[in-house]
Amino acid sequence: MNDLKDLCLHINNVLSGSGLRLKQENMIFTECYHKLDDELYKCDSLGIPYAVIINESSLQNGLLKLRSRDTTLEETIHISDLPTYLLQIFSN
């Protein structure tokens, strides 16, 4: 779990450095999908357009999920592409 927390902190720093605004309490740790659904619902209710979802496999393959509030669809992208991808989305 510590490795996941470190990865979250790294992603937080990278996104903050790119100029993207993040939710104040932007890291939510849960070990079950039911709680994840509850947290995603809260994010949707707050109007947060995208949620980044990482899991244990993200540590091995560098892939994460980017979930859209509007469509509730998830895209799989590489961690290194995340800032550029999000900036591209928000600049259109």
C-alpha positions as CSV (number, residue, x, y, z in Angstrom):
1,M,0.0,0.0,0.0
2,N,2.9,2.4,0.7
3,D,4.0,2.0,-3.0
4,L,0.6,3.1,-4.1
5,K,0.6,6.0,-1.8
6,D,4.0,7.1,-3.2
7,L,2.7,6.7,-6.7
8,C,-0.3,8.9,-5.8
9,L,1.9,11.6,-4.4
10,H,4.0,11.5,-7.5
11,I,1.0,11.9,-9.7
12,N,-0.3,14.7,-7.5
13,N,3.0,16.6,-7.8
14,V,3.2,16.1,-11.6
15,L,-0.4,17.3,-12.1
16,S,0.0,20.2,-9.7
17,G,3.2,21.2,-11.5
18,S,1.4,21.2,-14.9
19,G,-1.1,23.8,-13.7
20,L,-4.1,21.5,-13.3
21,R,-6.4,22.2,-10.3
22,L,-6.9,19.2,-8.0
23,K,-9.5,18.5,-5.3
24,Q,-8.2,19.5,-1.9
25,E,-8.4,15.9,-0.5
26,N,-7.4,14.5,-3.8
27,M,-6.3,11.0,-2.7
28,I,-8.8,8.4,-1.6
29,F,-7.5,5.0,-0.6
30,T,-9.9,2.1,-0.5
31,E,-9.5,-1.7,-0.8
32,C,-13.0,-2.5,-2.1
33,Y,-14.9,-1.5,-5.2
34,H,-18.1,-0.6,-3.2
35,K,-16.2,2.2,-1.4
36,L,-14.7,3.3,-4.7
37,D,-18.1,3.7,-6.2
38,D,-19.2,5.8,-3.2
39,E,-16.2,8.0,-3.5
40,L,-16.7,8.4,-7.3
41,Y,-20.3,9.4,-6.6
42,K,-19.1,12.1,-4.2
43,C,-16.6,13.4,-6.8
44,D,-19.4,13.4,-9.4
45,S,-21.7,15.3,-7.0
46,L,-19.0,17.9,-6.5
47,G,-18.7,18.4,-10.2
48,I,-15.2,17.0,-10.6
49,P,-14.9,16.2,-14.3
50,Y,-12.3,13.5,-14.1
51,A,-11.0,11.0,-11.6
52,V,-7.7,9.1,-11.8
53,I,-7.9,5.5,-10.6
54,I,-4.8,3.6,-9.9
55,N,-4.4,0.1,-8.5
56,E,-1.7,-2.5,-7.8
57,S,-1.2,-3.3,-11.5
58,S,-0.4,0.4,-12.1
59,L,2.8,-0.2,-10.2
60,Q,3.9,-2.9,-12.6
61,N,2.7,-1.6,-16.0
62,G,2.3,2.2,-15.5
63,L,-1.3,2.1,-16.6
64,L,-4.1,3.9,-14.9
65,K,-7.8,4.7,-15.5
66,L,-9.1,8.1,-16.2
67,R,-12.9,8.2,-15.5
68,S,-15.1,10.9,-16.9
69,R,-17.9,12.2,-14.7
70,D,-20.1,13.1,-17.8
71,T,-20.0,9.6,-19.4
72,T,-18.8,7.5,-16.4
73,L,-16.6,5.8,-19.0
74,E,-13.0,4.9,-18.1
75,E,-10.0,5.2,-20.4
76,T,-6.8,3.4,-19.8
77,I,-3.7,5.6,-20.3
78,H,0.0,5.5,-19.3
79,I,1.0,7.5,-16.3
80,S,3.5,9.5,-18.3
81,D,0.8,10.7,-20.7
82,L,-1.6,11.9,-18.0
83,P,-0.6,15.6,-17.7
84,T,-0.5,16.1,-21.5
85,Y,-3.7,14.2,-22.0
86,L,-5.6,16.2,-19.4
87,L,-4.3,19.5,-20.6
88,Q,-5.3,18.6,-24.1
89,I,-8.8,17.8,-22.9
90,F,-9.2,21.0,-21.0
91,S,-7.8,23.2,-23.7
92,N,-10.5,22.1,-26.2
